[in-house]
Amino acid sequence: ASGVDQVAGMGLVGFSLMLFTYYTIWVIILPFVDSDHVIHRYFLPREYSVILPGVAALVLVLFVGKWHKG
Amino acid sequence: ADDVLIPSRVLNRLFLLRAAAPLSSSIPQSTMTKLAEWLLGLSTLGVLWGVVTFDLLGLELPGSYREVAWPLPVYLLVCFGCYSLATVGYRVATFNDCEAAAQELQEQIQEARRDLKSRGLRL
């Protein structure tokens, strides 16, 4: 694969790894961490861990619907 | 019919082969379809999730376990999405371009266009 393809491809890989790591810490790790630990400041309240993916999925579906011709 | 692509005698032999296979009893066969298997698996997991999230059996699990349990379906979907995105990105980055073959193909296309034009085809 040529230059731009490699950058775009590995960029996707890096992005999904970061997303997976952040989301895993948020959903799986945080409930077992003391509520007064400083790490909780970097994460939104727990409800958003379900609301945000739901909104993102909705936006994706609407976006595909707009782009698709009839 | 004589004009059929696969002669009927070949089709007959293929059907005989297929019918003969289940007569062998050494391999156990499940009669459940793949859809039924998936639905059974998914509903089992769904029931387990519901029992933990809504405490339907009155187990009173520790709060932290319940906090992990209730976003789990969305979490698994996000994991699947990340895996798909990473797979697509990786395969784009490592795709095996064939520069020489692409160039040769372009030249052949040009040659074919010239040839057809000389024979009167309007492109």
N, CA and C atoms of all chains as a GROMACS GRO file, in nm:
protein
  579
    1ALA      N    1   0.084  -0.120   0.000
    1ALA     CA    2   0.000   0.000   0.000
    1ALA      C    3   0.088   0.125   0.000
    2SER      N    4   0.044   0.228  -0.070
    2SER     CA    5   0.123   0.350  -0.083
    2SER      C    6   0.109   0.438   0.040
    3GLY      N    7   0.181   0.550   0.042
    3GLY     CA    8   0.194   0.638   0.159
    3GLY      C    9   0.066   0.676   0.227
    4VAL      N   10  -0.027   0.741   0.153
    4VAL     CA   11  -0.150   0.791   0.216
    4VAL      C   12  -0.231   0.675   0.271
    5ASP      N   13  -0.238   0.566   0.196
    5ASP     CA   14  -0.313   0.448   0.241
    5ASP      C   15  -0.258   0.396   0.372
    6GLN      N   16  -0.125   0.390   0.382
    6GLN     CA   17  -0.065   0.338   0.505
    6GLN      C   18  -0.095   0.428   0.623
    7VAL      N   19  -0.083   0.561   0.601
    7VAL     CA   20  -0.110   0.656   0.710
    7VAL      C   21  -0.255   0.645   0.754
    8ALA      N   22  -0.346   0.645   0.656
    8ALA     CA   23  -0.489   0.637   0.689
    8ALA      C   24  -0.520   0.507   0.761
    9GLY      N   25  -0.466   0.396   0.708
    9GLY     CA   26  -0.494   0.266   0.768
    9GLY      C   27  -0.444   0.256   0.911
   10MET      N   28  -0.316   0.291   0.931
   10MET     CA   29  -0.261   0.280   1.066
   10MET      C   30  -0.324   0.385   1.159
   11GLY      N   31  -0.368   0.498   1.102
   11GLY     CA   32  -0.442   0.595   1.182
   11GLY      C   33  -0.570   0.536   1.236
   12LEU      N   34  -0.643   0.463   1.151
   12LEU     CA   35  -0.765   0.395   1.195
   12LEU      C   36  -0.735   0.296   1.306
   13VAL      N   37  -0.626   0.218   1.288
   13VAL     CA   38  -0.588   0.119   1.389
   13VAL      C   39  -0.560   0.188   1.521
   14GLY      N   40  -0.480   0.298   1.517
   14GLY     CA   41  -0.447   0.371   1.640
   14GLY      C   42  -0.570   0.429   1.706
   15PHE      N   43  -0.659   0.487   1.626
   15PHE     CA   44  -0.780   0.547   1.681
   15PHE      C   45  -0.865   0.443   1.750
   16SER      N   46  -0.887   0.328   1.685
   16SER     CA   47  -0.973   0.227   1.747
   16SER      C   48  -0.908   0.168   1.872
   17LEU      N   49  -0.774   0.159   1.875
   17LEU     CA   50  -0.707   0.111   1.996
   17LEU      C   51  -0.728   0.208   2.113
   18MET      N   52  -0.715   0.339   2.084
   18MET     CA   53  -0.733   0.439   2.189
   18MET      C   54  -0.877   0.437   2.240
   19LEU      N   55  -0.971   0.430   2.145
   19LEU     CA   56  -1.113   0.428   2.183
   19LEU      C   57  -1.143   0.306   2.269
   20PHE      N   58  -1.090   0.189   2.228
   20PHE     CA   59  -1.113   0.066   2.302
   20PHE      C   60  -1.055   0.076   2.444
   21THR      N   61  -0.934   0.131   2.455
   21THR     CA   62  -0.869   0.142   2.586
   21THR      C   63  -0.948   0.234   2.679
   22TYR      N   64  -0.981   0.355   2.630
   22TYR     CA   65  -1.055   0.450   2.712
   22TYR      C   66  -1.189   0.391   2.755
   23TYR      N   67  -1.261   0.331   2.659
   23TYR     CA   68  -1.394   0.279   2.690
   23TYR      C   69  -1.387   0.162   2.786
   24THR      N   70  -1.284   0.076   2.771
   24THR     CA   71  -1.270  -0.039   2.861
   24THR      C   72  -1.242   0.007   3.003
   25ILE      N   73  -1.152   0.108   3.018
   25ILE     CA   74  -1.125   0.160   3.153
   25ILE      C   75  -1.253   0.215   3.212
   26TRP      N   76  -1.329   0.289   3.131
   26TRP     CA   77  -1.451   0.353   3.176
   26TRP      C   78  -1.553   0.251   3.226
   27VAL      N   79  -1.580   0.147   3.144
   27VAL     CA   80  -1.689   0.053   3.175
   27VAL      C   81  -1.644  -0.056   3.271
   28ILE      N   82  -1.524  -0.114   3.249
   28ILE     CA   83  -1.484  -0.235   3.322
   28ILE      C   84  -1.400  -0.202   3.446
   29ILE      N   85  -1.306  -0.106   3.434
   29ILE     CA   86  -1.209  -0.087   3.542
   29ILE      C   87  -1.262   0.007   3.651
   30LEU      N   88  -1.321   0.121   3.608
   30LEU     CA   89  -1.357   0.225   3.705
   30LEU      C   90  -1.445   0.180   3.821
   31PRO      N   91  -1.547   0.091   3.799
   31PRO     CA   92  -1.630   0.051   3.914
   31PRO      C   93  -1.550  -0.012   4.028
   32PHE      N   94  -1.429  -0.063   3.997
   32PHE     CA   95  -1.350  -0.127   4.101
   32PHE      C   96  -1.245  -0.033   4.159
   33VAL      N   97  -1.249   0.094   4.118
   33VAL     CA   98  -1.154   0.192   4.171
   33VAL      C   99  -1.225   0.280   4.273
   34ASP      N  100  -1.157   0.312   4.385
   34ASP     CA  101  -1.216   0.395   4.490
   34ASP      C  102  -1.272   0.525   4.433
   35SER      N  103  -1.388   0.567   4.483
   35SER     CA  104  -1.455   0.684   4.426
   35SER      C  105  -1.378   0.813   4.452
   36ASP      N  106  -1.278   0.812   4.545
   36ASP     CA  107  -1.203   0.936   4.567
   36ASP      C  108  -1.069   0.936   4.494
   37HIS      N  109  -1.046   0.838   4.405
   37HIS     CA  110  -0.923   0.834   4.326
   37HIS      C  111  -0.927   0.943   4.218
   38VAL      N  112  -0.808   0.999   4.183
   38VAL     CA  113  -0.803   1.113   4.092
   38VAL      C  114  -0.844   1.074   3.949
   39ILE      N  115  -0.836   0.945   3.915
   39ILE     CA  116  -0.861   0.905   3.776
   39ILE      C  117  -1.005   0.933   3.734
   40HIS      N  118  -1.097   0.937   3.833
   40HIS     CA  119  -1.238   0.957   3.798
   40HIS      C  120  -1.264   1.092   3.733
   41ARG      N  121  -1.168   1.187   3.752
   41ARG     CA  122  -1.187   1.319   3.694
   41ARG      C  123  -1.178   1.317   3.542
   42TYR      N  124  -1.113   1.213   3.486
   42TYR     CA  125  -1.094   1.208   3.340
   42TYR      C  126  -1.207   1.135   3.268
   43PHE      N  127  -1.310   1.095   3.344
   43PHE     CA  128  -1.418   1.019   3.283
   43PHE      C  129  -1.551   1.082   3.319
   44LEU      N  130  -1.643   1.085   3.220
   44LEU     CA  131  -1.777   1.139   3.243
   44LEU      C  132  -1.857   1.045   3.334
   45PRO      N  133  -1.972   1.095   3.386
   45PRO     CA  134  -2.059   1.004   3.464
   45PRO      C  135  -2.098   0.882   3.384
   46ARG      N  136  -2.125   0.774   3.452
   46ARG     CA  137  -2.141   0.643   3.390
   46ARG      C  138  -2.251   0.635   3.285
   47GLU      N  139  -2.358   0.716   3.305
   47GLU     CA  140  -2.470   0.709   3.211
   47GLU      C  141  -2.423   0.740   3.070
   48TYR      N  142  -2.324   0.830   3.058
   48TYR     CA  143  -2.278   0.870   2.925
   48TYR      C  144  -2.208   0.758   2.852
   49SER      N  145  -2.163   0.654   2.925
   49SER     CA  146  -2.097   0.543   2.858
   49SER      C  147  -2.196   0.463   2.774
   50VAL      N  148  -2.327   0.481   2.798
   50VAL     CA  149  -2.429   0.418   2.714
   50VAL      C  150  -2.491   0.521   2.620
   51ILE      N  151  -2.512   0.645   2.670
   51ILE     CA  152  -2.578   0.747   2.588
   51ILE      C  153  -2.492   0.785   2.468
   52LEU      N  154  -2.361   0.808   2.490
   52LEU     CA  155  -2.275   0.854   2.380
   52LEU      C  156  -2.265   0.755   2.264
   53PRO      N  157  -2.241   0.624   2.289
   53PRO     CA  158  -2.243   0.530   2.176
   53PRO      C  159  -2.379   0.524   2.109
   54GLY      N  160  -2.489   0.539   2.186
   54GLY     CA  161  -2.621   0.540   2.126
   54GLY      C  162  -2.639   0.656   2.031
   55VAL      N  163  -2.596   0.776   2.074
   55VAL     CA  164  -2.604   0.894   1.989
   55VAL      C  165  -2.515   0.878   1.866
   56ALA      N  166  -2.395   0.824   1.886
   56ALA     CA  167  -2.303   0.804   1.774
   56ALA      C  168  -2.362   0.708   1.672
   57ALA      N  169  -2.425   0.599   1.719
   57ALA     CA  170  -2.487   0.503   1.628
   57ALA      C  171  -2.600   0.569   1.550
   58LEU      N  172  -2.680   0.652   1.621
   58LEU     CA  173  -2.790   0.722   1.554
   58LEU      C  174  -2.738   0.815   1.445
   59VAL      N  175  -2.633   0.892   1.478
   59VAL     CA  176  -2.573   0.984   1.380
   59VAL      C  177  -2.521   0.906   1.260
   60LEU      N  178  -2.456   0.791   1.286
   60LEU     CA  179  -2.403   0.709   1.178
   60LEU      C  180  -2.513   0.662   1.085
   61VAL      N  181  -2.623   0.613   1.145
   61VAL     CA  182  -2.734   0.562   1.065
   61VAL      C  183  -2.794   0.675   0.981
   62LEU      N  184  -2.813   0.794   1.044
   62LEU     CA  185  -2.870   0.906   0.970
   62LEU      C  186  -2.775   0.951   0.859
   63PHE      N  187  -2.644   0.952   0.888
   63PHE     CA  188  -2.545   0.993   0.790
   63PHE      C  189  -2.547   0.901   0.669
   64VAL      N  190  -2.554   0.768   0.695
   64VAL     CA  191  -2.560   0.672   0.585
   64VAL      C  192  -2.688   0.693   0.505
   65GLY      N  193  -2.798   0.720   0.574
   65GLY     CA  194  -2.925   0.743   0.507
   65GLY      C  195  -2.922   0.864   0.417
   66LYS      N  196  -2.849   0.969   0.456
   66LYS     CA  197  -2.840   1.090   0.375
   66LYS      C  198  -2.757   1.066   0.250
   67TRP      N  199  -2.647   0.988   0.266
   67TRP     CA  200  -2.553   0.971   0.156
   67TRP      C  201  -2.609   0.875   0.051
   68HIS      N  202  -2.684   0.775   0.100
   68HIS     CA  203  -2.736   0.672   0.009
   68HIS      C  204  -2.844   0.732  -0.081
   69LYS      N  205  -2.837   0.702  -0.212
   69LYS     CA  206  -2.930   0.764  -0.307
   69LYS      C  207  -3.056   0.678  -0.322
   70GLY      N  208  -3.160   0.717  -0.255
   70GLY     CA  209  -3.292   0.654  -0.273
   70GLY      C  210  -3.301   0.508  -0.236
   71ALA      N  211  -3.394  -3.217  -2.058
   71ALA     CA  212  -3.373  -3.123  -2.169
   71ALA      C  213  -3.230  -3.131  -2.216
   72ASP      N  214  -3.211  -3.129  -2.346
   72ASP     CA  215  -3.075  -3.148  -2.398
   72ASP      C  216  -2.994  -3.020  -2.393
   73ASP      N  217  -3.062  -2.904  -2.383
   73ASP     CA  218  -2.986  -2.780  -2.389
   73ASP      C  219  -2.948  -2.728  -2.251
   74VAL      N  220  -2.971  -2.807  -2.143
   74VAL     CA  221  -2.934  -2.764  -2.007
   74VAL      C  222  -2.783  -2.775  -1.991
   75LEU      N  223  -2.720  -2.682  -1.916
   75LEU     CA  224  -2.575  -2.678  -1.904
   75LEU      C  225  -2.519  -2.802  -1.834
   76ILE      N  226  -2.585  -2.843  -1.723
   76ILE     CA  227  -2.539  -2.962  -1.652
   76ILE      C  228  -2.627  -3.078  -1.695
   77PRO      N  229  -2.566  -3.183  -1.755
   77PRO     CA  230  -2.648  -3.296  -1.799
   77PRO      C  231  -2.721  -3.360  -1.681
   78SER      N  232  -2.842  -3.408  -1.703
   78SER     CA  233  -2.922  -3.461  -1.593
   78SER      C  234  -2.857  -3.583  -1.529
   79ARG      N  235  -2.776  -3.658  -1.608
   79ARG     CA  236  -2.714  -3.776  -1.546
   79ARG      C  237  -2.610  -3.735  -1.442
   80VAL      N  238  -2.545  -3.620  -1.464
   80VAL     CA  239  -2.448  -3.570  -1.365
   80VAL      C  240  -2.522  -3.525  -1.238
   81LEU      N  241  -2.635  -3.454  -1.257
   81LEU     CA  242  -2.714  -3.407  -1.144
   81LEU      C  243  -2.763  -3.524  -1.060
   82ASN      N  244  -2.810  -3.630  -1.128
   82ASN     CA  245  -2.859  -3.749  -1.056
   82ASN      C  246  -2.751  -3.806  -0.967
   83ARG      N  247  -2.625  -3.813  -1.023
   83ARG     CA  248  -2.515  -3.871  -0.942
   83ARG      C  249  -2.485  -3.785  -0.822
   84LEU      N  250  -2.490  -3.652  -0.842
   84LEU     CA  251  -2.462  -3.561  -0.730
   84LEU      C  252  -2.566  -3.579  -0.620
   85PHE      N  253  -2.697  -3.594  -0.657
   85PHE     CA  254  -2.801  -3.611  -0.557
   85PHE      C  255  -2.784  -3.742  -0.483
   86LEU      N  256  -2.739  -3.847  -0.554
   86LEU     CA  257  -2.716  -3.977  -0.487
   86LEU      C  258  -2.608  -3.964  -0.382
   87LEU      N  259  -2.501  -3.890  -0.417
   87LEU     CA  260  -2.391  -3.871  -0.322
   87LEU      C  261  -2.441  -3.800  -0.198
   88ARG      N  262  -2.523  -3.694  -0.219
   88ARG     CA  263  -2.573  -3.617  -0.106
   88ARG      C  264  -2.663  -3.700  -0.018
   89ALA      N  265  -2.748  -3.784  -0.082
   89ALA     CA  266  -2.841  -3.866  -0.003
   89ALA      C  267  -2.767  -3.971   0.074
   90ALA      N  268  -2.654  -4.019   0.022
   90ALA     CA  269  -2.581  -4.129   0.087
   90ALA      C  270  -2.512  -4.083   0.214
   91ALA      N  271  -2.473  -3.957   0.220
   91ALA     CA  272  -2.391  -3.911   0.334
   91ALA      C  273  -2.456  -3.934   0.471
   92PRO      N  274  -2.585  -3.893   0.495
   92PRO     CA  275  -2.640  -3.908   0.631
   92PRO      C  276  -2.653  -4.053   0.676
   93LEU      N  277  -2.638  -4.150   0.586
   93LEU     CA  278  -2.651  -4.289   0.628
   93LEU      C  279  -2.537  -4.328   0.723
   94SER      N  280  -2.425  -4.253   0.714
   94SER     CA  281  -2.315  -4.280   0.806
   94SER      C  282  -2.348  -4.223   0.944
   95SER      N  283  -2.352  -4.304   1.048
   95SER     CA  284  -2.395  -4.258   1.179
   95SER      C  285  -2.277  -4.223   1.269
   96SER      N  286  -2.154  -4.220   1.212
   96SER     CA  287  -2.038  -4.193   1.298
   96SER      C  288  -2.029  -4.046   1.337
   97ILE      N  289  -2.091  -3.955   1.254
   97ILE     CA  290  -2.085  -3.812   1.287
   97ILE      C  291  -2.222  -3.768   1.339
   98PRO      N  292  -2.234  -3.722   1.468
   98PRO     CA  293  -2.363  -3.678   1.520
   98PRO      C  294  -2.406  -3.548   1.452
   99GLN      N  295  -2.534  -3.540   1.412
   99GLN     CA  296  -2.584  -3.423   1.341
   99GLN      C  297  -2.685  -3.349   1.426
  100SER      N  298  -2.669  -3.216   1.437
  100SER     CA  299  -2.768  -3.134   1.507
  100SER      C  300  -2.875  -3.092   1.408
  101THR      N  301  -3.001  -3.088   1.451
  101THR     CA  302  -3.108  -3.048   1.360
  101THR      C  303  -3.144  -2.901   1.378
  102MET      N  304  -3.070  -2.831   1.466
  102MET     CA  305  -3.100  -2.688   1.486
  102MET      C  306  -3.033  -2.605   1.378
  103THR      N  307  -3.104  -2.505   1.326
  103THR     CA  308  -3.045  -2.416   1.227
  103THR      C  309  -2.948  -2.320   1.297
  104LYS      N  310  -2.864  -2.254   1.214
  104LYS     CA  311  -2.768  -2.158   1.270
  104LYS      C  312  -2.842  -2.044   1.337
  105LEU      N  313  -2.954  -2.000   1.277
  105LEU     CA  314  -3.032  -1.890   1.335
  105LEU      C  315  -3.080  -1.930   1.474
  106ALA      N  316  -3.133  -2.051   1.486
  106ALA     CA  317  -3.182  -2.097   1.616
  106ALA      C  318  -3.069  -2.103   1.716
  107GLU      N  319  -2.951  -2.148   1.674
  107GLU     CA  320  -2.835  -2.152   1.765
  107GLU      C  321  -2.800  -2.014   1.816
  108TRP      N  322  -2.792  -1.918   1.722
  108TRP     CA  323  -2.758  -1.781   1.761
  108TRP      C  324  -2.861  -1.723   1.856
  109LEU      N  325  -2.991  -1.745   1.823
  109LEU     CA  326  -3.097  -1.690   1.908
  109LEU      C  327  -3.091  -1.752   2.047
  110LEU      N  328  -3.065  -1.883   2.053
  110LEU     CA  329  -3.055  -1.949   2.183
  110LEU      C  330  -2.940  -1.891   2.264
  111GLY      N  331  -2.825  -1.878   2.201
  111GLY     CA  332  -2.708  -1.824   2.270
  111GLY      C  333  -2.732  -1.681   2.316
  112LEU      N  334  -2.786  -1.597   2.226
  112LEU     CA  335  -2.809  -1.457   2.259
  112LEU      C  336  -2.912  -1.443   2.371
  113SER      N  337  -3.021  -1.522   2.365
  113SER     CA  338  -3.123  -1.507   2.469
  113SER      C  339  -3.072  -1.558   2.603
  114THR      N  340  -2.988  -1.662   2.603
  114THR     CA  341  -2.928  -1.709   2.729
  114THR      C  342  -2.845  -1.598   2.792
  115LEU      N  343  -2.758  -1.537   2.708
  115LEU     CA  344  -2.676  -1.427   2.759
  115LEU      C  345  -2.764  -1.310   2.804
  116GLY      N  346  -2.871  -1.284   2.728
  116GLY     CA  347  -2.962  -1.175   2.763
  116GLY      C  348  -3.029  -1.198   2.898
  117VAL      N  349  -3.072  -1.322   2.923
  117VAL     CA  350  -3.135  -1.354   3.050
  117VAL      C  351  -3.035  -1.336   3.164
  118LEU      N  352  -2.912  -1.388   3.145
  118LEU     CA  353  -2.809  -1.371   3.248
  118LEU      C  354  -2.785  -1.224   3.279
  119TRP      N  355  -2.776  -1.143   3.170
  119TRP     CA  356  -2.753  -1.000   3.189
  119TRP      C  357  -2.870  -0.937   3.265
  120GLY      N  358  -2.994  -0.971   3.227
  120GLY     CA  359  -3.111  -0.915   3.293
  120GLY      C  360  -3.116  -0.950   3.440
  121VAL      N  361  -3.082  -1.077   3.472
  121VAL     CA  362  -3.084  -1.122   3.612
  121VAL      C  363  -2.985  -1.041   3.695
  122VAL      N  364  -2.865  -1.016   3.640
  122VAL     CA  365  -2.764  -0.942   3.716
  122VAL      C  366  -2.801  -0.794   3.725
  123THR      N  367  -2.845  -0.735   3.612
  123THR     CA  368  -2.870  -0.590   3.609
  123THR      C  369  -2.989  -0.552   3.695
  124PHE      N  370  -3.099  -0.628   3.685
  124PHE     CA  371  -3.221  -0.590   3.755
  124PHE      C  372  -3.241  -0.669   3.883
  125ASP      N  373  -3.141  -0.751   3.920
  125ASP     CA  374  -3.143  -0.828   4.044
  125ASP      C  375  -3.271  -0.910   4.055
  126LEU      N  376  -3.304  -0.984   3.948
  126LEU     CA  377  -3.432  -1.056   3.942
  126LEU      C  378  -3.437  -1.174   4.038
  127LEU      N  379  -3.320  -1.228   4.074
  127LEU     CA  380  -3.319  -1.343   4.165
  127LEU      C  381  -3.290  -1.300   4.309
  128GLY      N  382  -3.284  -1.166   4.330
  128GLY     CA  383  -3.260  -1.118   4.465
  128GLY      C  384  -3.125  -1.159   4.521
  129LEU      N  385  -3.023  -1.169   4.431
  129LEU     CA  386  -2.891  -1.216   4.476
  129LEU      C  387  -2.816  -1.109   4.554
  130GLU      N  388  -2.851  -0.981   4.530
  130GLU     CA  389  -2.783  -0.867   4.595
  130GLU      C  390  -2.632  -0.876   4.582
  131LEU      N  391  -2.589  -0.877   4.454
  131LEU     CA  392  -2.446  -0.878   4.424
  131LEU      C  393  -2.384  -0.744   4.465
  132PRO      N  394  -2.248  -0.742   4.483
  132PRO     CA  395  -2.182  -0.615   4.517
  132PRO      C  396  -2.211  -0.509   4.412
  133GLY      N  397  -2.222  -0.382   4.456
  133GLY     CA  398  -2.257  -0.273   4.365
  133GLY      C  399  -2.166  -0.260   4.246
  134SER      N  400  -2.035  -0.286   4.267
  134SER     CA  401  -1.941  -0.268   4.156
  134SER      C  402  -1.968  -0.368   4.044
  135TYR      N  403  -2.009  -0.492   4.078
  135TYR     CA  404  -2.041  -0.590   3.974
  135TYR      C  405  -2.162  -0.545   3.894
  136ARG      N  406  -2.261  -0.490   3.960
  136ARG     CA  407  -2.380  -0.446   3.889
  136ARG      C  408  -2.347  -0.324   3.801
  137GLU      N  409  -2.256  -0.240   3.849
  137GLU     CA  410  -2.216  -0.124   3.769
  137GLU      C  411  -2.144  -0.167   3.642
  138VAL      N  412  -2.070  -0.277   3.647
  138VAL     CA  413  -2.003  -0.330   3.527
  138VAL      C  414  -2.106  -0.394   3.436
  139ALA      N  415  -2.207  -0.462   3.495
  139ALA     CA  416  -2.299  -0.543   3.416
  139ALA      C  417  -2.391  -0.460   3.326
  140TRP      N  418  -2.448  -0.350   3.380
  140TRP     CA  419  -2.556  -0.290   3.303
  140TRP      C  420  -2.514  -0.226   3.171
  141PRO      N  421  -2.391  -0.169   3.155
  141PRO     CA  422  -2.357  -0.122   3.020
  141PRO      C  423  -2.299  -0.229   2.929
  142LEU      N  424  -2.292  -0.356   2.975
  142LEU     CA  425  -2.220  -0.459   2.898
  142LEU      C  426  -2.266  -0.479   2.754
  143PRO      N  427  -2.399  -0.483   2.725
  143PRO     CA  428  -2.438  -0.500   2.583
  143PRO      C  429  -2.381  -0.390   2.493
  144VAL      N  430  -2.392  -0.265   2.539
  144VAL     CA  431  -2.338  -0.154   2.460
  144VAL      C  432  -2.186  -0.166   2.451
  145TYR      N  433  -2.124  -0.208   2.563
  145TYR     CA  434  -1.978  -0.223   2.563
  145TYR      C  435  -1.933  -0.324   2.458
  146LEU      N  436  -2.003  -0.439   2.451
  146LEU     CA  437  -1.966  -0.542   2.353
  146LEU      C  438  -1.984  -0.492   2.210
  147LEU      N  439  -2.090  -0.412   2.186
  147LEU     CA  440  -2.110  -0.355   2.053
  147LEU      C  441  -1.997  -0.260   2.017
  148VAL      N  442  -1.956  -0.176   2.113
  148VAL     CA  443  -1.845  -0.082   2.089
  148VAL      C  444  -1.716  -0.160   2.062
  149CYS      N  445  -1.694  -0.268   2.137
  149CYS     CA  446  -1.575  -0.351   2.112
  149CYS      C  447  -1.576  -0.407   1.971
  150PHE      N  448  -1.693  -0.459   1.929
  150PHE     CA  449  -1.704  -0.513   1.794
  150PHE      C  450  -1.677  -0.406   1.690
  151GLY      N  451  -1.731  -0.283   1.714
  151GLY     CA  452  -1.707  -0.173   1.622
  151GLY      C  453  -1.560  -0.138   1.613
  152CYS      N  454  -1.491  -0.132   1.729
  152CYS     CA  455  -1.348  -0.101   1.730
  152CYS      C  456  -1.269  -0.208   1.656
  153TYR      N  457  -1.306  -0.335   1.679
  153TYR     CA  458  -1.236  -0.444   1.612
  153TYR      C  459  -1.254  -0.434   1.460
  154SER      N  460  -1.378  -0.406   1.415
  154SER     CA  461  -1.403  -0.394   1.272
  154SER      C  462  -1.322  -0.280   1.212
  155LEU      N  463  -1.323  -0.164   1.281
  155LEU     CA  464  -1.250  -0.046   1.232
  155LEU      C  465  -1.101  -0.076   1.222
  156ALA      N  466  -1.045  -0.140   1.326
  156ALA     CA  467  -0.903  -0.172   1.327
  156ALA      C  468  -0.868  -0.270   1.215
  157THR      N  469  -0.955  -0.370   1.193
  157THR     CA  470  -0.930  -0.469   1.088
  157THR      C  471  -0.929  -0.403   0.951
  158VAL      N  472  -1.028  -0.317   0.924
  158VAL     CA  473  -1.034  -0.248   0.795
  158VAL      C  474  -0.910  -0.163   0.776
  159GLY      N  475  -0.875  -0.083   0.880
  159GLY     CA  476  -0.759   0.004   0.870
  159GLY      C  477  -0.631  -0.076   0.846
  160TYR      N  478  -0.613  -0.185   0.919
  160TYR     CA  479  -0.492  -0.265   0.905
  160TYR      C  480  -0.481  -0.324   0.764
  161ARG      N  481  -0.596  -0.374   0.713
  161ARG     CA  482  -0.589  -0.436   0.580
  161ARG      C  483  -0.571  -0.334   0.470
  162VAL      N  484  -0.620  -0.209   0.491
  162VAL     CA  485  -0.590  -0.104   0.395
  162VAL      C  486  -0.441  -0.073   0.396
  163ALA      N  487  -0.383  -0.062   0.516
  163ALA     CA  488  -0.242  -0.026   0.528
  163ALA      C  489  -0.150  -0.133   0.472
  164THR      N  490  -0.190  -0.260   0.481
  164THR     CA  491  -0.101  -0.368   0.438
  164THR      C  492  -0.143  -0.428   0.304
  165PHE      N  493  -0.230  -0.356   0.231
  165PHE     CA  494  -0.278  -0.411   0.105
  165PHE      C  495  -0.163  -0.428   0.007
  166ASN      N  496  -0.164  -0.538  -0.067
  166ASN     CA  497  -0.053  -0.571  -0.155
  166ASN      C  498  -0.076  -0.512  -0.294
  167ASP      N  499  -0.027  -0.386  -0.314
  167ASP     CA  500  -0.038  -0.325  -0.446
  167ASP      C  501   0.053  -0.395  -0.546
  168CYS      N  502   0.008  -0.410  -0.669
  168CYS     CA  503   0.093  -0.464  -0.774
  168CYS      C  504   0.114  -0.355  -0.878
  169GLU      N  505   0.216  -0.269  -0.854
  169GLU     CA  506   0.239  -0.153  -0.939
  169GLU      C  507   0.261  -0.194  -1.084
  170ALA      N  508   0.347  -0.296  -1.105
  170ALA     CA  509   0.383  -0.336  -1.242
  170ALA      C  510   0.261  -0.389  -1.316
  171ALA      N  511   0.179  -0.470  -1.247
  171ALA     CA  512   0.060  -0.525  -1.311
  171ALA      C  513  -0.040  -0.416  -1.345
  172ALA      N  514  -0.055  -0.316  -1.256
  172ALA     CA  515  -0.147  -0.206  -1.282
  172ALA      C  516  -0.103  -0.128  -1.405
  173GLN      N  517   0.027  -0.100  -1.413
  173GLN     CA  518   0.081  -0.027  -1.528
  173GLN      C  519   0.058  -0.104  -1.657
  174GLU      N  520   0.088  -0.234  -1.654
  174GLU     CA  521   0.070  -0.319  -1.772
  174GLU      C  522  -0.075  -0.319  -1.817
  175LEU      N  523  -0.167  -0.324  -1.719
  175LEU     CA  524  -0.310  -0.325  -1.751
  175LEU      C  525  -0.351  -0.195  -1.819
  176GLN      N  526  -0.301  -0.082  -1.769
  176GLN     CA  527  -0.333   0.047  -1.831
  176GLN      C  528  -0.286   0.050  -1.976
  177GLU      N  529  -0.164   0.002  -1.999
  177GLU     CA  530  -0.111   0.000  -2.136
  177GLU      C  531  -0.195  -0.088  -2.227
  178GLN      N  532  -0.240  -0.202  -2.174
  178GLN     CA  533  -0.323  -0.292  -2.254
  178GLN      C  534  -0.457  -0.229  -2.287
  179ILE      N  535  -0.512  -0.151  -2.192
  179ILE     CA  536  -0.639  -0.083  -2.216
  179ILE      C  537  -0.623   0.018  -2.328
  180GLN      N  538  -0.513   0.095  -2.323
  180GLN     CA  539  -0.487   0.194  -2.428
  180GLN      C  540  -0.472   0.127  -2.564
  181GLU      N  541  -0.399   0.017  -2.566
  181GLU     CA  542  -0.378  -0.057  -2.690
  181GLU      C  543  -0.511  -0.106  -2.746
  182ALA      N  544  -0.598  -0.156  -2.659
  182ALA     CA  545  -0.728  -0.207  -2.702
  182ALA      C  546  -0.815  -0.094  -2.757
  183ARG      N  547  -0.810   0.024  -2.689
  183ARG     CA  548  -0.888   0.137  -2.737
  183ARG      C  549  -0.843   0.179  -2.876
  184ARG      N  550  -0.708   0.187  -2.896
  184ARG     CA  551  -0.655   0.225  -3.027
  184ARG      C  552  -0.700   0.126  -3.133
  185ASP      N  553  -0.692  -0.002  -3.098
  185ASP     CA  554  -0.727  -0.106  -3.194
  185ASP      C  555  -0.873  -0.096  -3.234
  186LEU      N  556  -0.963  -0.080  -3.133
  186LEU     CA  557  -1.105  -0.074  -3.161
  186LEU      C  558  -1.140   0.052  -3.242
  187LYS      N  559  -1.073   0.163  -3.210
  187LYS     CA  560  -1.098   0.288  -3.284
  187LYS      C  561  -1.063   0.271  -3.430
  188SER      N  562  -0.948   0.202  -3.453
  188SER     CA  563  -0.903   0.184  -3.592
  188SER      C  564  -1.001   0.097  -3.669
  189ARG      N  565  -1.079   0.014  -3.595
  189ARG     CA  566  -1.178  -0.069  -3.664
  189ARG      C  567  -1.315   0.000  -3.672
  190GLY      N  568  -1.319   0.125  -3.630
  190GLY     CA  569  -1.442   0.201  -3.652
  190GLY      C  570  -1.532   0.215  -3.531
  191LEU      N  571  -1.499   0.156  -3.414
  191LEU     CA  572  -1.585   0.170  -3.298
  191LEU      C  573  -1.568   0.308  -3.237
  192ARG      N  574  -1.680   0.376  -3.212
  192ARG     CA  575  -1.675   0.510  -3.154
  192ARG      C  576  -1.686   0.501  -3.003
  193LEU      N  577  -1.578   0.547  -2.932
  193LEU     CA  578  -1.578   0.534  -2.786
  193LEU      C  579  -1.619   0.667  -2.722
   0.00000   0.00000   0.00000
